Amino acid sequence: MAHVLFVCLHNAGRSQMSRALFDRAAGGAHTSESAGSVADPDGAVHPEVVEVMRELDIDLTGVRPQRLTDEMAARADVVVTMGCGDACPFVPGVRYIDWDLPDPKGRPRDEVRATREEITRRVGALLDDLNGA
């Protein structure tokens, strides 16, 4: 069982979608967390993200962004970064992957859906890798 940490800037979009899609696809075979690299993550998941995730019966309404800690990174086997830059901590022995994805904040729903679908594809590939497929 691997533990994956998804990190973006505010933990209000990409990393939240990634964690939710990963948890659904992993079906308990692996665990995950998500966090934001800025000192003060946004207070709620972006409304456009909540909306497009609801289309998949994933409710992010009550989910609150959280700040990335060194302890979170140290727990992870894999850290997937999405635009957090130099603010992401480096932990020796932890595998890092960078997903270059657009920030969904304020984007039209079709663009947020496209980001969601790209994350779904990347989550599938990550799970294949973790499962040795």
DSSP file (Angstrom, degrees, kcal/mol; ACC not computed):
  #  RESIDUE AA STRUCTURE BP1 BP2  ACC     N-H-->O    O-->H-N    N-H-->O    O-->H-N    TCO  KAPPA ALPHA  PHI   PSI    X-CA   Y-CA   Z-CA
    1    1 A M              0   0    0      0, 0.0     2,-0.3     0, 0.0    29,-0.2   0.000 360.0 360.0 360.0 128.1    0.0    0.0    0.0
    2    2 A A        -     0   0    0     27,-0.3    29,-2.4    75,-0.0     2,-0.5  -0.750 360.0-142.0-104.0 153.2    1.4    3.4   -1.0
    3    3 A H  E     -a   31   0A   0     -2,-0.3    74,-3.2    27,-0.2    75,-1.7  -0.977  19.6-164.4-115.9 122.5    0.5    6.8    0.4
    4    4 A V  E     -ab  32  78A   0     27,-2.5    29,-1.9    -2,-0.5     2,-0.5  -0.886   7.3-157.7-112.3 135.5    0.3    9.6   -2.1
    5    5 A L  E     -ab  33  79A   0     73,-2.7    75,-3.1    -2,-0.4     2,-0.5  -0.961   5.9-158.2-112.8 121.9    0.3   13.3   -1.3
    6    6 A F  E     -ab  34  80A   0     27,-2.6    29,-2.1    -2,-0.5     2,-0.4  -0.882  15.8-174.9-100.9 125.0   -1.2   15.7   -3.9
    7    7 A V  E     +ab  35  81A   0     73,-3.1    75,-2.1    -2,-0.5    77,-0.3  -0.976  14.2 154.6-129.0 126.8    0.1   19.3   -3.6
    8    8 A C  E     -ab  36  82A   0     27,-1.7    29,-1.9    -2,-0.4    30,-0.2  -0.665  55.9 -85.4-128.8-167.6   -0.9   22.4   -5.4
    9    9 A L  S    S+     0   0    0     73,-0.6    29,-2.1    27,-0.3    74,-0.1   0.962 116.9   8.9 -70.0 -53.3   -0.7   26.1   -4.4
   10   10 A H  S    S-     0   0    0     26,-0.2    32,-0.5    27,-0.2    26,-0.3   0.495  87.2-127.5-110.1  -5.4   -4.0   26.6   -2.5
   11   11 A N  S    S+     0   0    0     24,-0.4    25,-0.1    30,-0.1    55,-0.1   0.876  83.2 106.2  58.2  38.7   -5.4   23.1   -2.1
   12   12 A A  S    S+     0   0    0     33,-0.1    34,-2.8    53,-0.1    37,-0.2   0.305  85.7   3.9-127.5   5.8   -8.6   24.3   -3.5
   13   13 A G  S  > S+     0   0    0     32,-0.2     4,-2.6    36,-0.1     5,-0.2   0.119 122.0  28.9-148.9 -93.4   -8.6   22.8   -7.0
   14   14 A R  H  > S+     0   0    0      1,-0.2     4,-2.6     2,-0.2     5,-0.2   0.890 122.0  45.7 -56.6 -47.5   -6.2   20.5   -8.7
   15   15 A S  H  > S+     0   0    0      2,-0.2     4,-2.4     1,-0.2    -1,-0.2   0.852 112.9  51.1 -69.6 -32.6   -5.0   18.7   -5.6
   16   16 A Q  H  > S+     0   0    0      2,-0.2     4,-2.2     1,-0.2    -2,-0.2   0.926 112.3  46.0 -68.2 -44.1   -8.5   18.2   -4.2
   17   17 A M  H  X S+     0   0    0     -4,-2.6     4,-2.7     2,-0.2     5,-0.3   0.926 113.6  50.6 -61.7 -43.6   -9.7   16.8   -7.5
   18   18 A S  H  X S+     0   0    0     -4,-2.6     4,-2.7    -5,-0.2     5,-0.2   0.923 110.9  47.3 -62.0 -46.4   -6.7   14.5   -7.7
   19   19 A R  H  X S+     0   0    0     -4,-2.4     4,-2.8     2,-0.2     5,-0.2   0.933 114.5  46.4 -61.9 -46.4   -7.1   13.2   -4.1
   20   20 A A  H  X S+     0   0    0     -4,-2.2     4,-2.1     2,-0.2    -2,-0.2   0.916 115.9  44.6 -64.5 -43.8  -10.8   12.5   -4.6
   21   21 A L  H  X S+     0   0    0     -4,-2.7     4,-2.4    -5,-0.2    -1,-0.2   0.884 114.4  50.1 -68.5 -37.7  -10.3   10.8   -8.0
   22   22 A F  H  X S+     0   0    0     -4,-2.7     4,-3.0    -5,-0.3     5,-0.3   0.947 110.2  49.3 -63.6 -49.0   -7.3    8.8   -6.7
   23   23 A D  H  X>S+     0   0    0     -4,-2.8     4,-1.4     1,-0.2     5,-0.5   0.905 113.1  47.3 -59.8 -41.9   -9.2    7.6   -3.6
   24   24 A R  H  <5S+     0   0    0     -4,-2.1     3,-0.2    -5,-0.2    -1,-0.2   0.948 116.8  42.3 -63.7 -48.1  -12.2    6.5   -5.7
   25   25 A A  H  <5S+     0   0    0     -4,-2.4    -2,-0.2     1,-0.2    -1,-0.2   0.843 111.7  54.7 -70.0 -33.3  -10.0    4.7   -8.3
   26   26 A A  H ><5S-     0   0    0     -4,-3.0     3,-2.0    -5,-0.2    -1,-0.2   0.778  86.9-156.2 -73.4 -26.1   -7.7    3.1   -5.7
   27   27 A G  T 3<5S-     0   0    0     -4,-1.4    -3,-0.1     1,-0.3    -4,-0.1   0.814  70.2 -49.4  55.5  33.8  -10.7    1.6   -3.8
   28   28 A G  T 3 <S+     0   0    0     -5,-0.5    -1,-0.3     2,-0.4    -4,-0.1   0.387 115.3 110.3  88.9  -3.9   -8.7    1.4   -0.5
   29   29 A A  S <  S+     0   0    0     -3,-2.0     2,-0.3    -6,-0.1   -27,-0.3   0.763  89.8  16.3 -73.5 -24.4   -5.7   -0.3   -2.1
   30   30 A H  S    S-     0   0    0    -29,-0.2    -2,-0.4    -7,-0.1     2,-0.3  -0.923  76.3-135.1-140.7 163.4   -3.7    2.9   -1.5
   31   31 A T  E     -a    3   0A   0    -29,-2.4   -27,-2.5    -2,-0.3     2,-0.3  -0.788  19.9-175.1-119.5 164.1   -4.2    6.1    0.6
   32   32 A S  E     -a    4   0A   0     -2,-0.3     2,-0.3   -29,-0.2   -27,-0.2  -0.985  13.6-169.2-154.1 163.9   -3.8    9.8   -0.1
   33   33 A E  E     -a    5   0A   0    -29,-1.9   -27,-2.6    -2,-0.3     2,-0.3  -0.904  13.5-148.0-140.3 167.2   -3.9   13.3    1.3
   34   34 A S  E     +a    6   0A   0     -2,-0.3     2,-0.3   -29,-0.2   -27,-0.2  -0.982  19.2 166.7-138.8 155.4   -3.9   16.7   -0.4
   35   35 A A  E     -a    7   0A   0    -29,-2.1   -27,-1.7    -2,-0.3   -24,-0.4  -0.972  29.7-116.9-158.2 166.5   -2.4   20.0    0.7
   36   36 A G  E     -ac   8  67A   0     30,-2.6    32,-3.2    -2,-0.3   -27,-0.3  -0.888  12.2-146.0-112.9 145.6   -1.5   23.5   -0.4
   37   37 A S  S    S+     0   0    0    -29,-1.9   -28,-0.2    -2,-0.4   -27,-0.2   0.621  70.5  92.8 -87.4 -13.1    1.9   25.0   -0.4
   38   38 A V  S    S-     0   0    0    -29,-2.1    30,-0.2   -30,-0.2    -2,-0.1  -0.442  85.0-115.6 -81.6 158.5    1.0   28.6    0.5
   39   39 A A  S    S+     0   0    0      1,-0.3    -1,-0.1    -2,-0.1    28,-0.1   0.795 108.2  32.1 -63.5 -29.1    1.0   29.8    4.0
   40   40 A D  S    S-     0   0    0     26,-0.1    -1,-0.3    27,-0.0     3,-0.1  -0.727  81.5-157.6-133.0  83.7   -2.7   30.5    4.0
   41   41 A P        -     0   0    0      0, 0.0   -30,-0.1     0, 0.0   -31,-0.1  -0.170  38.1 -83.9 -58.1 154.8   -4.7   28.1    1.7
   42   42 A D        -     0   0    0    -32,-0.5    -6,-0.0     1,-0.1     3,-0.0  -0.165  37.0-120.0 -54.7 154.3   -8.1   29.2    0.5
   43   43 A G  S    S+     0   0    0     21,-0.1     2,-0.3    -3,-0.1    -1,-0.1   0.657  87.5  16.3 -76.0 -16.9  -11.0   28.6    2.9
   44   44 A A  S    S-     0   0    0     20,-0.2     2,-0.2   -32,-0.0    20,-0.1  -0.978  88.2 -87.6-151.6 160.1  -13.0   26.4    0.5
   45   45 A V        -     0   0    0     18,-0.8   -32,-0.2    15,-0.3   -33,-0.1  -0.489  63.3 -90.3 -67.0 140.4  -12.7   24.3   -2.6
   46   46 A H    >>  -     0   0    0    -34,-2.8     4,-2.2    -2,-0.2     3,-0.7  -0.250  32.8-127.4 -54.6 136.7  -13.3   26.5   -5.7
   47   47 A P  H 3> S+     0   0    0      0, 0.0     4,-2.4     0, 0.0    -1,-0.1   0.843 108.8  55.1 -58.7 -36.1  -17.0   26.4   -6.6
   48   48 A E  H 3> S+     0   0    0      2,-0.2     4,-2.0     1,-0.2     5,-0.1   0.835 108.8  49.1 -67.8 -30.3  -16.3   25.4  -10.2
   49   49 A V  H <> S+     0   0    0     -3,-0.7     4,-2.1     2,-0.2     5,-0.3   0.917 109.7  50.8 -71.5 -45.0  -14.4   22.4   -8.9
   50   50 A V  H  X S+     0   0    0     -4,-2.2     4,-2.0     1,-0.2    10,-0.2   0.922 111.4  50.5 -56.2 -44.2  -17.2   21.4   -6.5
   51   51 A E  H  X S+     0   0    0     -4,-2.4     4,-1.1     1,-0.2    -2,-0.2   0.933 112.1  43.2 -62.8 -49.1  -19.6   21.6   -9.4
   52   52 A V  H  < S+     0   0    0     -4,-2.0     4,-0.3     1,-0.2    -1,-0.2   0.803 114.4  51.0 -73.3 -26.0  -17.7   19.4  -11.9
   53   53 A M  H ><>S+     0   0    0     -4,-2.1     5,-2.0     1,-0.2     3,-1.6   0.851 102.5  60.3 -75.0 -33.8  -16.8   16.8   -9.2
   54   54 A R  H ><5S+     0   0    0     -4,-2.0     3,-2.2     1,-0.3    -2,-0.2   0.827  92.5  67.5 -60.3 -30.8  -20.5   16.7   -8.2
   55   55 A E  T 3<5S+     0   0    0     -4,-1.1    -1,-0.3     1,-0.3    -2,-0.2   0.757 103.2  45.4 -60.1 -23.6  -21.1   15.5  -11.8
   56   56 A L  T < 5S-     0   0    0     -3,-1.6    -1,-0.3    -4,-0.3    -2,-0.2   0.179 124.8-105.1-101.8  14.4  -19.2   12.3  -10.9
   57   57 A D  T < 5S+     0   0    0     -3,-2.2     2,-0.5     1,-0.2    -3,-0.2   0.834  80.4 133.5  61.8  34.3  -21.1   12.0   -7.6
   58   58 A I      < -     0   0    0     -5,-2.0     2,-0.7    -8,-0.1    -1,-0.2  -0.975  44.2-154.5-113.1 117.5  -18.1   13.2   -5.6
   59   59 A D        +     0   0    0     -2,-0.5     3,-0.2     1,-0.1    -9,-0.1  -0.828  26.1 164.4-100.2 112.3  -19.1   15.9   -3.0
   60   60 A L    >   +     0   0    0     -2,-0.7     3,-1.0   -10,-0.2   -15,-0.3   0.186  43.1 113.3-104.8  13.8  -16.3   18.3   -2.1
   61   61 A T  T 3  S+     0   0    0      1,-0.3   -16,-0.2   -11,-0.1    -1,-0.1   0.899  82.9  34.2 -55.4 -48.2  -18.7   20.8   -0.5
   62   62 A G  T 3  S+     0   0    0     -3,-0.2     2,-0.3   -18,-0.1    -1,-0.3   0.394  89.8 116.5 -92.2   4.3  -17.5   20.4    3.1
   63   63 A V    <   -     0   0    0     -3,-1.0   -18,-0.8     1,-0.0    -3,-0.0  -0.566  51.0-154.9 -77.5 132.7  -13.8   19.8    2.3
   64   64 A R        -     0   0    0     -2,-0.3   -20,-0.2   -20,-0.1   -21,-0.1  -0.918  17.7-116.8-110.9 131.1  -11.5   22.4    3.7
   65   65 A P        -     0   0    0      0, 0.0     2,-0.3     0, 0.0   -54,-0.1  -0.268  32.8-158.1 -58.8 148.7   -8.1   23.2    2.2
   66   66 A Q        -     0   0    0    -55,-0.1   -30,-2.6   -32,-0.1     2,-0.3  -0.946  17.9-107.1-132.3 155.4   -5.1   22.5    4.4
   67   67 A R  B     -c   36   0A   0     -2,-0.3   -30,-0.2   -32,-0.2     2,-0.2  -0.579  37.1-111.1 -81.8 138.9   -1.6   23.7    4.6
   68   68 A L        -     0   0    0    -32,-3.2     2,-0.3    -2,-0.3    -1,-0.1  -0.452  36.2-167.4 -66.2 136.2    1.3   21.4    3.6
   69   69 A T     >  -     0   0    0     -2,-0.2     4,-1.8     1,-0.1     5,-0.2  -0.881  34.0-118.9-122.7 158.6    3.5   20.3    6.4
   70   70 A D  H  > S+     0   0    0     -2,-0.3     4,-2.3     1,-0.2     5,-0.1   0.853 115.8  58.5 -61.2 -33.8    6.9   18.6    6.4
   71   71 A E  H  > S+     0   0    0      2,-0.2     4,-1.6     1,-0.2    -1,-0.2   0.888 103.0  51.5 -64.7 -39.2    5.2   15.7    8.3
   72   72 A M  H  > S+     0   0    0      1,-0.2     4,-0.9     2,-0.2     3,-0.3   0.936 111.6  47.0 -61.8 -45.8    2.7   15.2    5.5
   73   73 A A  H >< S+     0   0    0     -4,-1.8     3,-0.6     1,-0.2    -2,-0.2   0.887 109.5  54.0 -63.9 -38.5    5.5   15.0    3.0
   74   74 A A  H 3< S+     0   0    0     -4,-2.3    -1,-0.2     1,-0.2    -2,-0.2   0.801 105.4  54.1 -67.8 -28.4    7.5   12.6    5.2
   75   75 A R  H 3< S+     0   0    0     -4,-1.6    -1,-0.2    -3,-0.3    -2,-0.2   0.719  94.0  94.9 -73.5 -21.4    4.5   10.2    5.4
   76   76 A A    <<  -     0   0    0     -4,-0.9   -72,-0.2    -3,-0.6     3,-0.1  -0.416  52.8-168.3 -80.8 144.7    4.2   10.1    1.6
   77   77 A D  S    S+     0   0    0    -74,-3.2    18,-2.1     1,-0.3     2,-0.4   0.722  89.4  24.1 -88.5 -32.5    5.7    7.4   -0.6
   78   78 A V  E     -bd   4  95A   0    -75,-1.7   -73,-2.7    16,-0.2     2,-0.5  -1.000  67.7-161.5-135.6 133.6    4.9    9.6   -3.6
   79   79 A V  E     -bd   5  96A   0     16,-3.0    18,-2.6    -2,-0.4     2,-0.7  -0.977   6.9-162.4-115.0 120.8    4.4   13.4   -3.8
   80   80 A V  E     -bd   6  97A   0    -75,-3.1   -73,-3.1    -2,-0.5     2,-0.3  -0.913  12.0-161.9-103.7 115.6    2.5   14.7   -6.8
   81   81 A T  E     -bd   7  98A   0     16,-2.9    18,-3.0    -2,-0.7   -73,-0.2  -0.722  13.9-174.6-100.1 148.5    3.1   18.5   -7.3
   82   82 A M  E    S-b    8   0A   0    -75,-2.1   -73,-0.6    -2,-0.3   -67,-0.1  -0.641  73.7 -38.5-142.1  78.5    1.0   20.8   -9.4
   83   83 A G  S    S+     0   0    0     -2,-0.2   -75,-0.1   -75,-0.2    17,-0.1   0.729  92.6 125.1  81.6  22.0    2.3   24.3   -9.5
   84   84 A C    >   -     0   0    0    -77,-0.3     3,-1.6     1,-0.2     4,-0.1   0.571  45.8-173.5 -92.3  -6.3    3.6   24.7   -6.0
   85   85 A G  G >   -     0   0    0      1,-0.3     3,-1.3     2,-0.2    -1,-0.2  -0.161  60.6 -10.8  59.0-140.9    7.1   25.6   -7.1
   86   86 A D  G 3  S+     0   0    0      1,-0.3    -1,-0.3     3,-0.0    -2,-0.0   0.554 120.3  80.0 -72.5  -8.0    9.8   26.0   -4.5
   87   87 A A  G <   +     0   0    0     -3,-1.6    -1,-0.3     2,-0.1    -2,-0.2   0.620  69.5  97.8 -76.5 -11.5    7.3   25.9   -1.6
   88   88 A C  S <  S-     0   0    0     -3,-1.3     2,-0.1    -4,-0.1   -18,-0.0  -0.639  78.8-124.2 -79.1 129.2    7.1   22.1   -1.8
   89   89 A P        -     0   0    0      0, 0.0     2,-0.5     0, 0.0    -2,-0.1  -0.400  16.3-134.2 -71.2 149.1    9.3   20.4    0.8
   90   90 A F        -     0   0    0     -2,-0.1   -16,-0.1     6,-0.0   -17,-0.0  -0.920  20.7-174.7-105.4 126.3   11.9   17.9   -0.4
   91   91 A V    >   -     0   0    0     -2,-0.5     3,-1.9     3,-0.1   -21,-0.0  -0.978  28.0-121.2-119.7 118.3   12.2   14.7    1.6
   92   92 A P  T 3  S+     0   0    0      0, 0.0     3,-0.1     0, 0.0    -2,-0.0  -0.290  97.2  24.2 -57.8 139.5   15.0   12.3    0.6
   93   93 A G  T 3  S+     0   0    0      1,-0.3     2,-0.4   -16,-0.0     0, 0.0   0.313  94.6 114.9  88.7  -8.6   13.7    8.9   -0.4
   94   94 A V    <   -     0   0    0     -3,-1.9     2,-0.4   -16,-0.0    -1,-0.3  -0.805  67.2-125.5 -95.9 135.4   10.2   10.2   -1.4
   95   95 A R  E     -d   78   0A   0    -18,-2.1   -16,-3.0    -2,-0.4     2,-0.4  -0.642  25.0-157.0 -80.8 132.1    9.3    9.9   -5.1
   96   96 A Y  E     -d   79   0A   0     -2,-0.4     2,-0.4   -18,-0.2   -16,-0.2  -0.919  13.0-179.8-114.1 136.8    8.2   13.2   -6.7
   97   97 A I  E     -d   80   0A   0    -18,-2.6   -16,-2.9    -2,-0.4     2,-0.5  -0.996  14.8-149.7-130.3 136.3    6.1   13.6   -9.8
   98   98 A D  E     -d   81   0A   0     -2,-0.4     2,-0.6   -18,-0.2   -16,-0.2  -0.942   5.7-164.7-111.4 124.8    5.1   17.0  -11.3
   99   99 A W        -     0   0    0    -18,-3.0     2,-1.2    -2,-0.5   -16,-0.0  -0.932  12.9-147.8-105.8 113.6    1.8   17.3  -13.1
  100  100 A D        +     0   0    0     -2,-0.6   -18,-0.1   -18,-0.1    -2,-0.0  -0.696  39.2 153.1 -83.4  97.3    1.7   20.5  -15.2
  101  101 A L        -     0   0    0     -2,-1.2     2,-0.1    18,-0.0   -87,-0.1  -0.954  46.1-107.3-128.2 144.6   -2.0   21.3  -15.0
  102  102 A P        -     0   0    0      0, 0.0   -88,-0.0     0, 0.0   -19,-0.0  -0.423  37.2-107.1 -71.2 146.2   -3.9   24.6  -15.2
  103  103 A D        -     0   0    0      1,-0.1   -20,-0.0    -2,-0.1     9,-0.0  -0.592  25.4-150.5 -68.7 125.7   -5.3   26.1  -12.0
  104  104 A P    >   +     0   0    0      0, 0.0     3,-2.2     0, 0.0    -1,-0.1   0.590  52.9 126.6 -77.9  -8.4   -9.1   25.7  -12.3
  105  105 A K  T 3  S-     0   0    0      1,-0.3    -2,-0.1   -57,-0.1   -92,-0.1  -0.269  87.0  -5.9 -57.1 123.3   -9.9   28.8  -10.3
  106  106 A G  T 3  S+     0   0    0      1,-0.2    -1,-0.3    -2,-0.0     3,-0.1   0.494 100.7 134.7  74.5   3.9  -12.3   31.1  -12.2
  107  107 A R    <   -     0   0    0     -3,-2.2    -1,-0.2     1,-0.1     5,-0.1  -0.480  65.1 -91.4 -84.5 156.1  -12.1   29.0  -15.4
  108  108 A P    >>  -     0   0    0      0, 0.0     4,-2.0     0, 0.0     3,-0.8  -0.301  39.3-111.1 -61.8 151.0  -15.2   28.1  -17.5
  109  109 A R  H 3> S+     0   0    0      1,-0.3     4,-2.8     2,-0.2     5,-0.2   0.843 116.3  57.9 -55.3 -38.2  -16.8   24.7  -16.5
  110  110 A D  H 3> S+     0   0    0      1,-0.2     4,-1.9     2,-0.2    -1,-0.3   0.884 107.9  47.0 -62.0 -37.8  -15.7   23.1  -19.8
  111  111 A E  H <> S+     0   0    0     -3,-0.8     4,-2.1     2,-0.2    -1,-0.2   0.883 111.8  50.0 -70.7 -38.1  -12.0   23.9  -19.0
  112  112 A V  H  X S+     0   0    0     -4,-2.0     4,-2.6     2,-0.2    -2,-0.2   0.900 110.0  51.4 -66.5 -39.5  -12.4   22.6  -15.4
  113  113 A R  H  X S+     0   0    0     -4,-2.8     4,-2.6     2,-0.2    -2,-0.2   0.907 108.3  51.9 -60.9 -41.3  -14.0   19.4  -16.8
  114  114 A A  H  X S+     0   0    0     -4,-1.9     4,-2.0     2,-0.2    -2,-0.2   0.900 110.2  48.2 -63.7 -40.1  -11.1   19.0  -19.2
  115  115 A T  H  X S+     0   0    0     -4,-2.1     4,-2.6     2,-0.2    -2,-0.2   0.921 110.6  52.0 -63.7 -43.5   -8.6   19.3  -16.3
  116  116 A R  H  X S+     0   0    0     -4,-2.6     4,-2.4     1,-0.2    -2,-0.2   0.910 110.1  48.4 -58.5 -43.2  -10.7   16.8  -14.3
  117  117 A E  H  X S+     0   0    0     -4,-2.6     4,-2.0     2,-0.2    -1,-0.2   0.870 110.6  50.7 -67.6 -36.4  -10.5   14.3  -17.2
  118  118 A E  H  X S+     0   0    0     -4,-2.0     4,-2.4     2,-0.2    -2,-0.2   0.899 110.5  49.6 -66.9 -40.0   -6.7   14.8  -17.5
  119  119 A I  H  X S+     0   0    0     -4,-2.6     4,-3.0     2,-0.2     5,-0.2   0.914 108.1  54.2 -63.4 -41.8   -6.4   14.2  -13.8
  120  120 A T  H  X S+     0   0    0     -4,-2.4     4,-2.0     1,-0.2    -2,-0.2   0.916 109.8  47.6 -56.9 -44.0   -8.5   11.0  -14.1
  121  121 A R  H  X S+     0   0    0     -4,-2.0     4,-1.9     2,-0.2    -1,-0.2   0.923 114.0  46.1 -63.9 -44.7   -6.1    9.8  -16.9
  122  122 A R  H  X S+     0   0    0     -4,-2.4     4,-2.5     1,-0.2    -2,-0.2   0.869 109.9  53.8 -69.2 -36.4   -3.0   10.6  -14.8
  123  123 A V  H  X S+     0   0    0     -4,-3.0     4,-2.7     2,-0.2    -1,-0.2   0.916 107.9  51.7 -61.8 -42.6   -4.5    9.0  -11.7
  124  124 A G  H  X S+     0   0    0     -4,-2.0     4,-2.3    -5,-0.2    -2,-0.2   0.913 111.1  46.5 -59.6 -44.0   -5.1    5.8  -13.7
  125  125 A A  H  X S+     0   0    0     -4,-1.9     4,-2.1     2,-0.2    -1,-0.2   0.895 112.0  51.1 -66.8 -39.6   -1.5    5.8  -14.9
  126  126 A L  H  X S+     0   0    0     -4,-2.5     4,-2.8     2,-0.2    -2,-0.2   0.925 110.6  48.6 -63.1 -44.3   -0.2    6.4  -11.4
  127  127 A L  H  X S+     0   0    0     -4,-2.7     4,-2.5     2,-0.2     6,-0.2   0.895 108.7  53.3 -64.3 -39.5   -2.3    3.6  -10.0
  128  128 A D  H  <>S+     0   0    0     -4,-2.3     5,-3.0    -5,-0.2     4,-0.4   0.922 111.9  46.6 -58.2 -42.7   -1.0    1.3  -12.8
  129  129 A D  H ><5S+     0   0    0     -4,-2.1     3,-1.0     3,-0.2    -2,-0.2   0.927 113.3  47.2 -64.8 -46.3    2.5    2.2  -11.8
  130  130 A L  H 3<5S+     0   0    0     -4,-2.8    -1,-0.2     1,-0.2    -2,-0.2   0.838 113.8  48.7 -64.9 -32.8    1.8    1.7   -8.0
  131  131 A N  T 3<5S-     0   0    0     -4,-2.5    -1,-0.2    -5,-0.2    -2,-0.2   0.444 113.7-117.2 -87.9  -0.5    0.1   -1.7   -8.7
  132  132 A G  T < 5       0   0    0     -3,-1.0    -3,-0.2    -4,-0.4    -4,-0.1   0.760 360.0 360.0  73.3  24.3    3.0   -2.9  -10.9
  133  133 A A      <       0   0    0     -5,-3.0    -4,-0.2    -6,-0.2    -5,-0.1   0.469 360.0 360.0 -79.7 360.0    0.8   -3.1  -14.0
